[in-house]
Amino acid sequence: MTAETNPAHGPEPDAALRRRRFTGAATQLGTEVSINFGSALAGLLIPIVGSFVVVAARQIVMVAAVLPFYRPKRAELTWRRLWPALALGVTLAVMNLAFYESVHLLGLGIAATIEFLGPLALALATSRRLLDVGCALAAGVGVVLLIGPGSSDAAAIDPLGVALALTAAAAWAGYIVLTRRVAVGLPGLEGLTVASIVSLTLLLPFAIATFDASVIDWRVVWLLLGVGILSSALPYSLDTFILRRITPRLYAIITSFGPVIAALFGWLVLSETFTALEVIAIAIVCGAAGTAIATQRDRPKSDLEQTAEGMA
């Protein structure tokens, strides 16, 4: 009996799959807005309290949000289940700290665009297509245009800022891989809880050493809380939910809009300005990423991915 002649058994699974994918995609787009707005607020705070304090505050909010509800059971924390969450914690600390320092040195729009090379490289890592080679070259040209002659202040482009943005890019690629692995090994948000504790443990000594109580007022406190919620607690809590509903490819396609959203918030919140060439450069990077990812062929799902989807 076909799906058309038996609606009770045909269209429902397809409709459910479409709703599932739409829910995941819409949630992912919302997290992109949340993360980049939080990054813009962080850009206001870093000159006041420093990157270590901002990133540590993010993780404190994250731990406070998830620990009371998703505390891992010690009996279930075998090394096989635990190591991806530990690695994710280290990756989170490196990614956030490197990115915020690059925002401070380069500006949000430029830093976010360079950072996006991480997910793009991950998507192209196993490709043999000529189109993907062209997309990779186009993305490289876009970055050169963004930080080279013709940018708003090419002479002021900080090489350390570029290096930190590239470090954040590499860490972001690792984050995408590890998040899916953690979602399989530890149920719910238990893996994220472990990762957040690890990240906070690594960052807290440096945050304490650089903390200056004289610059703290209620405005700073509320901004730190906002950064924690918008950039960590909300989006990271939703990532495992998202990756169980959409493929890593669709996740990366939606994420390719991130540099545009970041540049918009950089302009609105941080008063960043962009030349026409810089706008074109950001569009080239986003377009190259979207083209490369959207045109990839679906590959057979691994046992790991099938298990993750079955846990939704």
VOGU-3710 file (C-alpha; in Angstrom, 3 decimals, decimal comma):
1> mtaetnpahg> 0,000/0,000/0,000  1,428/3,385/-0,972  1,735/6,456/1,195  -0,811/8,259/-0,963  -3,516/5,610/-0,498  -2,861/5,254/3,182  -2,325/8,677/4,734  -2,064/7,167/8,168  1,218/5,523/7,239  2,576/7,597/4,335
11> pepdaalrrr> 2,680/11,383/4,639  3,014/11,488/8,390  6,673/10,412/8,595  7,637/12,889/5,829  5,667/15,682/7,470  7,228/14,863/10,822  10,696/14,923/9,254  10,024/18,310/7,665  8,781/19,713/10,971  11,808/18,257/12,697
21> rftgaatqlg> 14,211/19,853/10,230  12,360/23,179/10,248  12,441/23,286/14,035  16,170/22,541/14,070  16,952/25,057/11,322  14,888/27,858/12,882  16,480/27,213/16,260  19,952/27,303/14,706  19,243/30,646/13,032  18,044/32,023/16,373
31> tevsinfgsa> 21,229/30,881/18,062  23,298/32,697/15,404  21,516/35,950/16,254  21,921/35,281/19,979  25,634/34,450/19,781  26,541/37,456/17,664  24,520/39,889/19,742  26,272/38,487/22,807  29,628/38,897/21,067  28,813/42,545/20,368
41> lagllipivg> 28,040/43,089/24,054  31,313/41,353/24,887  33,057/43,831/22,588  31,810/46,596/24,885  33,089/44,803/27,974  36,541/43,588/26,928  38,208/47,039/27,115  36,793/47,381/30,641  37,314/43,988/32,304  39,400/41,969/29,831
51> sfvvvaarqi> 38,742/38,802/27,855  39,468/36,338/30,660  36,795/37,862/32,891  34,235/37,986/30,070  34,794/34,360/29,040  34,830/33,172/32,666  31,569/35,025/33,308  30,081/33,271/30,281  31,018/29,895/31,685  29,762/30,738/35,186
61> vmvaavlpfy> 26,358/31,552/33,716  26,494/28,368/31,653  27,321/26,153/34,636  24,656/27,828/36,763  22,092/27,220/34,023  22,742/23,533/33,360  24,295/21,999/36,494  21,138/21,954/38,677  19,185/20,086/35,992  21,748/17,970/34,150
71> rpkraeltwr> 24,198/16,752/36,761  26,011/13,679/35,411  25,804/10,455/37,423  29,274/9,509/38,606  28,633/5,817/37,991  28,039/6,532/34,287  31,162/8,648/33,773  33,386/6,053/32,153  36,474/7,290/30,340  34,957/6,362/26,979
81> rlwpalalgv> 31,976/8,617/27,670  33,884/11,309/29,511  36,832/12,122/27,254  34,816/13,870/24,492  33,229/16,158/27,104  36,641/16,943/28,609  38,034/17,709/25,159  34,986/19,876/24,431  35,650/21,867/27,623  39,222/22,616/26,561
91> tlavmnlafy> 38,009/23,509/23,064  35,382/25,882/24,451  37,953/27,716/26,555  40,385/28,102/23,648  37,697/29,044/21,113  35,994/31,704/23,231  39,164/33,290/24,556  40,877/33,420/21,158  37,768/34,800/19,477  37,165/37,565/22,041
101> esvhllglgi> 40,778/38,656/21,912  40,547/38,790/18,123  37,344/40,839/18,376  39,201/43,286/20,610  42,087/43,549/18,133  40,256/43,334/14,776  36,605/44,172/15,378  33,642/41,812/15,432  32,884/41,752/11,697  36,422/40,885/10,609
111> aatieflgpl> 37,078/38,429/13,458  33,833/36,533/12,859  34,533/36,219/9,137  38,021/34,802/9,677  36,737/32,478/12,399  34,237/31,007/9,972  37,088/29,476/7,977  37,034/26,703/10,621  33,601/25,266/9,804  34,280/25,807/6,102
121> alalatsrrl> 37,530/23,860/6,263  35,735/21,083/8,128  33,098/20,874/5,420  35,739/20,716/2,654  38,224/18,469/4,458  37,293/15,252/2,645  36,174/16,775/-0,662  37,783/16,018/-4,015  35,530/18,255/-6,164  36,901/21,052/-8,314
131> ldvgcalaag> 33,974/23,249/-7,197  35,071/22,929/-3,577  38,626/23,872/-4,488  37,231/26,988/-6,151  35,102/27,785/-3,103  38,096/27,395/-0,799  40,153/29,723/-3,008  37,270/32,227/-3,094  37,042/32,195/0,691  40,781/32,793/0,908
141> vgvvlligpg> 40,498/35,722/-1,506  37,659/37,113/0,600  39,782/37,042/3,739  42,719/38,675/1,924  40,415/41,440/0,711  39,077/41,841/4,244  42,415/42,353/5,955  44,562/43,592/3,075  44,896/46,919/1,255  41,533/48,583/0,767
151> ssdaaaidpl> 40,134/47,643/4,167  38,893/50,413/6,444  42,277/50,629/8,123  44,607/48,068/6,588  47,650/49,450/8,392  45,939/48,790/11,720  45,209/45,095/11,041  46,900/43,330/13,940  48,747/40,112/12,940  48,156/38,747/16,449
161> gvalaltaaa> 44,448/39,379/16,015  44,457/37,443/12,737  46,368/34,570/14,373  43,880/34,473/17,249  40,928/34,488/14,843  42,467/31,546/12,980  42,988/29,758/16,305  39,316/30,313/17,097  38,472/28,947/13,636  40,363/25,714/14,281
171> awagyivltr> 38,764/25,374/17,716  35,303/25,946/16,227  35,816/23,066/13,780  36,775/20,867/16,709  33,735/22,077/18,642  31,352/20,975/15,861  32,865/17,483/15,774  32,987/17,068/19,550  29,477/18,384/20,222  27,931/15,601/18,166
181> rvavglpgle> 30,143/13,018/19,832  29,235/14,327/23,288  25,516/14,220/22,408  25,826/10,473/21,825  28,032/9,591/24,798  26,163/11,520/27,492  22,383/12,037/27,427  20,670/15,408/27,444  22,970/18,221/28,524  25,134/16,135/30,854
191> gltvasivsl> 28,080/16,277/28,455  27,742/20,028/28,121  27,696/20,332/31,900  31,017/18,502/32,154  32,491/20,591/29,324  31,385/23,848/30,957  32,937/22,891/34,289  36,210/21,987/32,582  36,242/25,265/30,648  35,497/27,312/33,772
201> tlllpfaiat> 38,187/25,490/35,753  40,782/26,363/33,120  39,757/30,026/32,856  38,966/30,976/36,433  42,559/31,368/37,730  43,383/33,800/34,897  40,123/35,675/35,385  40,840/36,104/39,096  44,390/37,275/38,377  43,172/39,945/35,936
211> fdasvidwrv> 40,024/40,975/37,836  39,784/44,639/38,802  36,928/45,299/41,231  37,188/49,065/40,757  35,694/48,888/37,253  32,694/46,777/38,249  29,296/48,446/38,530  25,741/47,261/37,915  25,934/48,116/34,228  28,968/45,875/33,832
221> vwlllgvgil> 27,330/43,098/35,867  24,184/43,140/33,725  26,223/43,156/30,526  28,275/40,182/31,742  25,076/38,336/32,590  23,664/39,158/29,151  26,802/37,889/27,434  26,616/34,658/29,422  22,989/34,025/28,533  23,124/35,097/24,883
231> ssalpysldt> 26,511/33,613/23,987  26,666/30,471/26,132  23,680/29,337/28,157  21,091/29,677/25,394  22,936/28,627/22,204  25,170/25,912/23,637  22,245/24,339/25,466  20,421/24,134/22,144  23,264/22,779/20,010  22,710/19,117/20,879
241> filrritprl> 18,974/19,646/20,287  19,768/21,143/16,872  22,314/18,538/15,755  19,827/15,756/16,459  17,328/17,363/14,082  19,433/18,643/11,191  22,509/17,319/9,438  25,956/18,809/10,083  25,811/20,130/6,499  22,586/22,090/7,095
251> yaiitsfgpv> 24,001/23,267/10,419  27,039/24,646/8,590  24,948/26,240/5,822  22,931/28,208/8,378  26,094/29,070/10,252  27,494/30,550/7,028  25,240/33,553/7,648  27,115/34,190/10,907  29,687/36,683/9,575  26,932/38,816/8,065
261> iaalfgwlvl> 25,004/38,825/11,346  28,213/39,610/13,244  29,022/42,523/10,947  25,493/43,862/11,428  25,801/43,783/15,218  29,321/45,212/14,973  27,826/48,167/13,120  24,772/48,548/15,386  26,377/47,975/18,798  30,089/48,659/18,389
271> setftalevi> 29,863/51,421/15,754  32,136/49,499/13,411  32,335/50,774/9,848  32,996/48,771/6,693  34,163/49,850/3,266  32,407/48,548/0,167  35,360/46,203/-0,393  35,001/44,757/3,111  31,286/44,167/2,601  32,072/42,370/-0,663
281> aiaivcgaag> 34,774/40,331/1,088  32,385/39,168/3,816  29,797/38,272/1,169  32,426/36,290/-0,788  33,376/34,218/2,255  29,740/33,533/3,165  28,806/32,773/-0,440  31,751/30,429/-0,954  30,900/28,587/2,241  27,219/28,304/1,440
291> taiatqrdrp> 27,912/27,097/-2,112  30,457/24,498/-1,072  28,313/23,076/1,692  24,943/23,221/-0,060  26,187/21,384/-3,148  27,872/18,516/-1,332  26,381/15,092/-1,846  24,833/13,337/1,104  27,099/10,642/2,424  25,949/7,450/4,145
301> ksdleqtaeg> 25,264/8,039/7,816  27,658/6,503/10,282  26,538/4,372/13,205  27,350/7,336/15,454  25,004/9,678/13,551  22,221/7,091/13,403  22,507/6,603/17,135  22,353/10,352/17,753  19,218/10,696/15,620  17,591/7,816/17,447
311> ma> 18,099/9,586/20,774  15,964/12,619/19,795
//
